[in-house]
Amino acid sequence: MQDSIEILCVELLDDHRPTVEALKKLARARGLEFGWHYLLDLTWIIHNLGAIQGQRLMDAGAGTGVLQWYLAEVGAEVLSVDRGSRGELPLRFRRRYNVRGLRPQDLAPASQVIRARLGQSGGLSALGRDLLRLTGAARVTGRVIIYNQDLKTLVDIPDASVDAVAAVSALEHNTPESLPLVVAELMRVLKPGGLLLATLGAARDRDWFHEPSHGWNYTDASLRELFGLSSATSSNYAQYDELFNALKECAELRTGLASFYSRSGDNGMPWGKWDPQYQPVGVCKVKA
């Protein structure tokens, strides 16, 4: 692998159809939905990761998203890092994915989660749905380690201890001033030869902030500077308009729009109207 910048083309979905269908199936089984362009992001990342089984991987900015569970299904040990707490992670994830906390405070005991859920309105029904998803769900070969921490300060992860880092549409939520600090910290924990694979929003002529999704969109030049990439790094930004037009016409992404978009105007696709304002771009940076 070499350093690269790649606006994600919709052909990824057909070129890697088995991966796309596996991701959809996993999301349905775990009760999850995708961000509007996440099938592209996830497929690009998984393709570029190559061999996954037995690897120690980081999902940076993971939340409770699909990637960490997919990687564990394939047999990876996944460090699931997010600045938001997942201390009360739902039961449907815990047993199947051999989930534990990196520190005691990173994951509350299951009994505490059950008590908290029962104390909420509709908690019994929600708990029942969680338990139903556990039925017949054998453990996978991989595992997920929860670490609730800001990506700029991964103080509990040693240098050169991770085979690859993946960040799905997460790094753009940092300011342009703080993003290089995040990149430096992610590179620190990577082993030599390891990959940082990050998807962000692409901008054609100038960097800009998309308020509904609370994320920055970056030009080719800005990505090179923020990620410390040389002028020789390959890029397909010359095809920006062509790729964006194809994205806007992608029926699979349009018809598969997650239901949560229709409930709010404060998101990446306000009120569920298909109207992409930016397109995803993948950055690959290899640790020397």
Contacts in CASP RR format, 6 or more apart in sequence:
PFRMAT RR
TARGET T0000
AUTHOR 0000-0000-0000
METHOD contacts of the structure
MODEL  1
MQDSIEILCVELLDDHRPTVEALKKLARARGLEFGWHYLLDLTWIIHNLG
AIQGQRLMDAGAGTGVLQWYLAEVGAEVLSVDRGSRGELPLRFRRRYNVR
GLRPQDLAPASQVIRARLGQSGGLSALGRDLLRLTGAARVTGRVIIYNQD
LKTLVDIPDASVDAVAAVSALEHNTPESLPLVVAELMRVLKPGGLLLATL
GAARDRDWFHEPSHGWNYTDASLRELFGLSSATSSNYAQYDELFNALKEC
AELRTGLASFYSRSGDNGMPWGKWDPQYQPVGVCKVKA
1 48 0 8 1.000
1 195 0 8 1.000
1 284 0 8 1.000
1 286 0 8 1.000
2 233 0 8 1.000
2 234 0 8 1.000
2 284 0 8 1.000
2 286 0 8 1.000
3 229 0 8 1.000
3 230 0 8 1.000
3 233 0 8 1.000
3 234 0 8 1.000
3 284 0 8 1.000
3 285 0 8 1.000
3 286 0 8 1.000
4 233 0 8 1.000
4 234 0 8 1.000
4 235 0 8 1.000
4 283 0 8 1.000
4 284 0 8 1.000
5 220 0 8 1.000
5 223 0 8 1.000
5 224 0 8 1.000
5 229 0 8 1.000
5 233 0 8 1.000
5 234 0 8 1.000
5 235 0 8 1.000
5 236 0 8 1.000
5 237 0 8 1.000
5 281 0 8 1.000
5 282 0 8 1.000
5 283 0 8 1.000
5 284 0 8 1.000
6 44 0 8 1.000
6 234 0 8 1.000
6 235 0 8 1.000
6 236 0 8 1.000
6 281 0 8 1.000
6 282 0 8 1.000
6 283 0 8 1.000
6 284 0 8 1.000
7 202 0 8 1.000
7 236 0 8 1.000
7 237 0 8 1.000
7 239 0 8 1.000
7 240 0 8 1.000
7 243 0 8 1.000
7 244 0 8 1.000
7 279 0 8 1.000
7 280 0 8 1.000
7 281 0 8 1.000
7 282 0 8 1.000
8 37 0 8 1.000
8 40 0 8 1.000
8 41 0 8 1.000
8 44 0 8 1.000
8 199 0 8 1.000
8 243 0 8 1.000
8 279 0 8 1.000
8 280 0 8 1.000
8 281 0 8 1.000
8 282 0 8 1.000
9 243 0 8 1.000
9 246 0 8 1.000
10 40 0 8 1.000
10 246 0 8 1.000
10 247 0 8 1.000
10 250 0 8 1.000
10 252 0 8 1.000
10 253 0 8 1.000
12 40 0 8 1.000
12 43 0 8 1.000
12 44 0 8 1.000
12 47 0 8 1.000
13 20 0 8 1.000
13 39 0 8 1.000
13 40 0 8 1.000
13 43 0 8 1.000
13 250 0 8 1.000
13 252 0 8 1.000
16 43 0 8 1.000
16 46 0 8 1.000
16 47 0 8 1.000
19 42 0 8 1.000
19 43 0 8 1.000
19 46 0 8 1.000
19 47 0 8 1.000
20 39 0 8 1.000
20 43 0 8 1.000
22 70 0 8 1.000
23 34 0 8 1.000
23 39 0 8 1.000
23 42 0 8 1.000
23 43 0 8 1.000
23 66 0 8 1.000
23 70 0 8 1.000
24 39 0 8 1.000
26 32 0 8 1.000
26 66 0 8 1.000
26 69 0 8 1.000
26 70 0 8 1.000
26 73 0 8 1.000
27 33 0 8 1.000
27 34 0 8 1.000
27 66 0 8 1.000
29 133 0 8 1.000
30 66 0 8 1.000
30 69 0 8 1.000
30 92 0 8 1.000
30 93 0 8 1.000
30 133 0 8 1.000
31 92 0 8 1.000
31 133 0 8 1.000
32 64 0 8 1.000
32 65 0 8 1.000
32 66 0 8 1.000
33 258 0 8 1.000
33 259 0 8 1.000
33 260 0 8 1.000
34 42 0 8 1.000
34 66 0 8 1.000
34 258 0 8 1.000
35 169 0 8 1.000
35 258 0 8 1.000
35 268 0 8 1.000
36 253 0 8 1.000
36 257 0 8 1.000
36 258 0 8 1.000
36 261 0 8 1.000
36 268 0 8 1.000
36 269 0 8 1.000
36 276 0 8 1.000
37 169 0 8 1.000
37 247 0 8 1.000
37 253 0 8 1.000
37 276 0 8 1.000
37 279 0 8 1.000
37 280 0 8 1.000
38 66 0 8 1.000
38 168 0 8 1.000
38 169 0 8 1.000
39 252 0 8 1.000
39 253 0 8 1.000
40 199 0 8 1.000
40 253 0 8 1.000
40 280 0 8 1.000
41 168 0 8 1.000
41 169 0 8 1.000
41 199 0 8 1.000
41 280 0 8 1.000
41 282 0 8 1.000
42 66 0 8 1.000
42 67 0 8 1.000
42 70 0 8 1.000
42 168 0 8 1.000
44 197 0 8 1.000
44 199 0 8 1.000
44 282 0 8 1.000
45 67 0 8 1.000
45 166 0 8 1.000
45 168 0 8 1.000
45 197 0 8 1.000
45 199 0 8 1.000
46 52 0 8 1.000
46 67 0 8 1.000
46 70 0 8 1.000
48 195 0 8 1.000
48 197 0 8 1.000
48 284 0 8 1.000
49 55 0 8 1.000
49 57 0 8 1.000
49 164 0 8 1.000
49 166 0 8 1.000
49 195 0 8 1.000
49 197 0 8 1.000
52 71 0 8 1.000
52 74 0 8 1.000
52 75 0 8 1.000
52 76 0 8 1.000
53 74 0 8 1.000
53 75 0 8 1.000
53 76 0 8 1.000
53 141 0 8 1.000
54 75 0 8 1.000
54 76 0 8 1.000
54 77 0 8 1.000
54 142 0 8 1.000
55 76 0 8 1.000
55 77 0 8 1.000
55 163 0 8 1.000
55 164 0 8 1.000
56 76 0 8 1.000
56 77 0 8 1.000
56 79 0 8 1.000
56 161 0 8 1.000
56 162 0 8 1.000
56 163 0 8 1.000
57 71 0 8 1.000
57 76 0 8 1.000
57 77 0 8 1.000
57 78 0 8 1.000
57 79 0 8 1.000
57 162 0 8 1.000
57 163 0 8 1.000
57 164 0 8 1.000
57 165 0 8 1.000
57 166 0 8 1.000
58 78 0 8 1.000
58 79 0 8 1.000
58 81 0 8 1.000
58 157 0 8 1.000
58 162 0 8 1.000
58 164 0 8 1.000
58 165 0 8 1.000
58 166 0 8 1.000
58 186 0 8 1.000
58 189 0 8 1.000
59 65 0 8 1.000
59 67 0 8 1.000
59 68 0 8 1.000
59 71 0 8 1.000
59 78 0 8 1.000
59 79 0 8 1.000
59 80 0 8 1.000
59 81 0 8 1.000
59 166 0 8 1.000
59 167 0 8 1.000
59 168 0 8 1.000
60 81 0 8 1.000
60 151 0 8 1.000
60 165 0 8 1.000
60 166 0 8 1.000
60 167 0 8 1.000
60 170 0 8 1.000
60 171 0 8 1.000
60 186 0 8 1.000
60 198 0 8 1.000
61 81 0 8 1.000
61 82 0 8 1.000
61 83 0 8 1.000
61 151 0 8 1.000
61 167 0 8 1.000
61 168 0 8 1.000
61 170 0 8 1.000
62 68 0 8 1.000
62 80 0 8 1.000
62 81 0 8 1.000
62 82 0 8 1.000
62 170 0 8 1.000
63 80 0 8 1.000
63 82 0 8 1.000
63 84 0 8 1.000
63 86 0 8 1.000
64 86 0 8 1.000
64 89 0 8 1.000
64 90 0 8 1.000
64 93 0 8 1.000
65 168 0 8 1.000
67 166 0 8 1.000
67 168 0 8 1.000
68 78 0 8 1.000
68 80 0 8 1.000
68 97 0 8 1.000
68 144 0 8 1.000
69 93 0 8 1.000
69 97 0 8 1.000
69 144 0 8 1.000
71 78 0 8 1.000
72 78 0 8 1.000
72 97 0 8 1.000
72 98 0 8 1.000
72 140 0 8 1.000
72 142 0 8 1.000
72 143 0 8 1.000
72 144 0 8 1.000
73 140 0 8 1.000
73 142 0 8 1.000
74 142 0 8 1.000
75 140 0 8 1.000
75 141 0 8 1.000
75 142 0 8 1.000
76 142 0 8 1.000
77 142 0 8 1.000
77 143 0 8 1.000
77 145 0 8 1.000
78 142 0 8 1.000
78 143 0 8 1.000
78 144 0 8 1.000
78 145 0 8 1.000
79 102 0 8 1.000
79 145 0 8 1.000
79 147 0 8 1.000
79 157 0 8 1.000
79 162 0 8 1.000
80 86 0 8 1.000
80 144 0 8 1.000
80 145 0 8 1.000
80 146 0 8 1.000
80 147 0 8 1.000
81 147 0 8 1.000
81 148 0 8 1.000
81 149 0 8 1.000
81 151 0 8 1.000
81 154 0 8 1.000
82 148 0 8 1.000
82 149 0 8 1.000
83 148 0 8 1.000
83 149 0 8 1.000
83 150 0 8 1.000
83 151 0 8 1.000
84 148 0 8 1.000
85 148 0 8 1.000
86 106 0 8 1.000
86 107 0 8 1.000
86 146 0 8 1.000
86 148 0 8 1.000
87 106 0 8 1.000
87 107 0 8 1.000
87 108 0 8 1.000
87 146 0 8 1.000
87 148 0 8 1.000
88 108 0 8 1.000
88 112 0 8 1.000
88 113 0 8 1.000
88 116 0 8 1.000
89 99 0 8 1.000
89 107 0 8 1.000
89 113 0 8 1.000
89 146 0 8 1.000
90 113 0 8 1.000
90 130 0 8 1.000
91 110 0 8 1.000
91 113 0 8 1.000
91 114 0 8 1.000
91 127 0 8 1.000
91 130 0 8 1.000
91 131 0 8 1.000
91 134 0 8 1.000
92 129 0 8 1.000
92 130 0 8 1.000
92 133 0 8 1.000
92 134 0 8 1.000
92 137 0 8 1.000
93 99 0 8 1.000
93 144 0 8 1.000
94 110 0 8 1.000
95 134 0 8 1.000
95 137 0 8 1.000
95 139 0 8 1.000
96 134 0 8 1.000
96 137 0 8 1.000
96 138 0 8 1.000
96 139 0 8 1.000
96 140 0 8 1.000
97 139 0 8 1.000
97 140 0 8 1.000
97 142 0 8 1.000
97 143 0 8 1.000
97 144 0 8 1.000
98 139 0 8 1.000
98 140 0 8 1.000
98 142 0 8 1.000
98 143 0 8 1.000
98 144 0 8 1.000
99 107 0 8 1.000
99 143 0 8 1.000
99 144 0 8 1.000
99 145 0 8 1.000
99 146 0 8 1.000
100 107 0 8 1.000
100 143 0 8 1.000
100 145 0 8 1.000
100 146 0 8 1.000
101 107 0 8 1.000
101 145 0 8 1.000
101 146 0 8 1.000
101 147 0 8 1.000
102 145 0 8 1.000
102 146 0 8 1.000
102 147 0 8 1.000
102 156 0 8 1.000
102 157 0 8 1.000
103 147 0 8 1.000
103 156 0 8 1.000
105 148 0 8 1.000
106 146 0 8 1.000
106 147 0 8 1.000
106 148 0 8 1.000
107 146 0 8 1.000
114 127 0 8 1.000
117 123 0 8 1.000
117 126 0 8 1.000
117 127 0 8 1.000
117 130 0 8 1.000
118 124 0 8 1.000
118 127 0 8 1.000
120 126 0 8 1.000
147 154 0 8 1.000
147 156 0 8 1.000
147 157 0 8 1.000
149 155 0 8 1.000
149 156 0 8 1.000
151 170 0 8 1.000
151 171 0 8 1.000
151 174 0 8 1.000
151 182 0 8 1.000
151 185 0 8 1.000
151 186 0 8 1.000
152 178 0 8 1.000
152 181 0 8 1.000
152 182 0 8 1.000
152 185 0 8 1.000
153 185 0 8 1.000
154 185 0 8 1.000
154 186 0 8 1.000
154 188 0 8 1.000
154 189 0 8 1.000
157 189 0 8 1.000
158 189 0 8 1.000
159 188 0 8 1.000
159 189 0 8 1.000
160 188 0 8 1.000
160 189 0 8 1.000
160 190 0 8 1.000
160 191 0 8 1.000
160 192 0 8 1.000
161 189 0 8 1.000
161 191 0 8 1.000
162 189 0 8 1.000
162 190 0 8 1.000
162 191 0 8 1.000
162 194 0 8 1.000
163 190 0 8 1.000
163 191 0 8 1.000
163 194 0 8 1.000
164 190 0 8 1.000
164 194 0 8 1.000
164 195 0 8 1.000
164 196 0 8 1.000
164 197 0 8 1.000
165 186 0 8 1.000
165 189 0 8 1.000
165 190 0 8 1.000
165 195 0 8 1.000
165 196 0 8 1.000
165 197 0 8 1.000
165 198 0 8 1.000
166 197 0 8 1.000
166 198 0 8 1.000
167 186 0 8 1.000
167 196 0 8 1.000
167 197 0 8 1.000
167 198 0 8 1.000
167 199 0 8 1.000
168 199 0 8 1.000
169 199 0 8 1.000
169 200 0 8 1.000
169 201 0 8 1.000
169 280 0 8 1.000
170 198 0 8 1.000
171 179 0 8 1.000
171 182 0 8 1.000
171 183 0 8 1.000
171 198 0 8 1.000
171 200 0 8 1.000
172 200 0 8 1.000
172 201 0 8 1.000
172 215 0 8 1.000
172 216 0 8 1.000
172 217 0 8 1.000
172 218 0 8 1.000
173 214 0 8 1.000
173 215 0 8 1.000
173 216 0 8 1.000
174 182 0 8 1.000
174 216 0 8 1.000
175 216 0 8 1.000
176 207 0 8 1.000
176 216 0 8 1.000
176 218 0 8 1.000
176 222 0 8 1.000
176 226 0 8 1.000
179 216 0 8 1.000
179 226 0 8 1.000
180 226 0 8 1.000
180 227 0 8 1.000
180 228 0 8 1.000
183 196 0 8 1.000
183 226 0 8 1.000
183 227 0 8 1.000
183 228 0 8 1.000
183 285 0 8 1.000
186 196 0 8 1.000
187 196 0 8 1.000
187 285 0 8 1.000
187 287 0 8 1.000
190 196 0 8 1.000
190 287 0 8 1.000
191 287 0 8 1.000
192 287 0 8 1.000
192 288 0 8 1.000
193 286 0 8 1.000
193 287 0 8 1.000
193 288 0 8 1.000
194 286 0 8 1.000
194 287 0 8 1.000
195 284 0 8 1.000
195 285 0 8 1.000
195 286 0 8 1.000
195 287 0 8 1.000
196 227 0 8 1.000
196 283 0 8 1.000
196 284 0 8 1.000
196 285 0 8 1.000
196 286 0 8 1.000
196 287 0 8 1.000
197 282 0 8 1.000
197 283 0 8 1.000
197 284 0 8 1.000
198 227 0 8 1.000
198 282 0 8 1.000
198 283 0 8 1.000
198 285 0 8 1.000
199 280 0 8 1.000
199 281 0 8 1.000
199 282 0 8 1.000
199 283 0 8 1.000
200 216 0 8 1.000
200 217 0 8 1.000
200 218 0 8 1.000
200 223 0 8 1.000
200 280 0 8 1.000
200 281 0 8 1.000
200 282 0 8 1.000
200 283 0 8 1.000
201 215 0 8 1.000
201 216 0 8 1.000
201 217 0 8 1.000
201 218 0 8 1.000
201 278 0 8 1.000
201 279 0 8 1.000
201 280 0 8 1.000
201 281 0 8 1.000
202 217 0 8 1.000
202 218 0 8 1.000
202 219 0 8 1.000
202 237 0 8 1.000
202 240 0 8 1.000
202 278 0 8 1.000
202 279 0 8 1.000
202 280 0 8 1.000
202 281 0 8 1.000
203 217 0 8 1.000
203 218 0 8 1.000
203 219 0 8 1.000
203 222 0 8 1.000
203 278 0 8 1.000
204 219 0 8 1.000
204 240 0 8 1.000
204 241 0 8 1.000
205 219 0 8 1.000
206 219 0 8 1.000
207 216 0 8 1.000
207 217 0 8 1.000
207 218 0 8 1.000
207 219 0 8 1.000
207 222 0 8 1.000
208 216 0 8 1.000
208 217 0 8 1.000
209 215 0 8 1.000
209 216 0 8 1.000
209 217 0 8 1.000
210 216 0 8 1.000
210 217 0 8 1.000
210 268 0 8 1.000
210 277 0 8 1.000
210 278 0 8 1.000
212 265 0 8 1.000
212 266 0 8 1.000
212 267 0 8 1.000
212 268 0 8 1.000
212 269 0 8 1.000
212 270 0 8 1.000
213 267 0 8 1.000
213 268 0 8 1.000
217 278 0 8 1.000
218 226 0 8 1.000
218 281 0 8 1.000
219 237 0 8 1.000
220 235 0 8 1.000
220 237 0 8 1.000
223 229 0 8 1.000
223 281 0 8 1.000
223 283 0 8 1.000
224 230 0 8 1.000
224 231 0 8 1.000
224 233 0 8 1.000
227 283 0 8 1.000
227 285 0 8 1.000
228 285 0 8 1.000
229 283 0 8 1.000
229 285 0 8 1.000
236 243 0 8 1.000
240 279 0 8 1.000
243 279 0 8 1.000
244 276 0 8 1.000
244 279 0 8 1.000
247 253 0 8 1.000
247 276 0 8 1.000
247 279 0 8 1.000
248 276 0 8 1.000
254 274 0 8 1.000
257 269 0 8 1.000
257 272 0 8 1.000
257 274 0 8 1.000
260 267 0 8 1.000
261 267 0 8 1.000
261 268 0 8 1.000
261 269 0 8 1.000
261 270 0 8 1.000
261 271 0 8 1.000
261 272 0 8 1.000
262 271 0 8 1.000
262 272 0 8 1.000
264 270 0 8 1.000
264 271 0 8 1.000
265 271 0 8 1.000
268 277 0 8 1.000
269 275 0 8 1.000
269 276 0 8 1.000
END
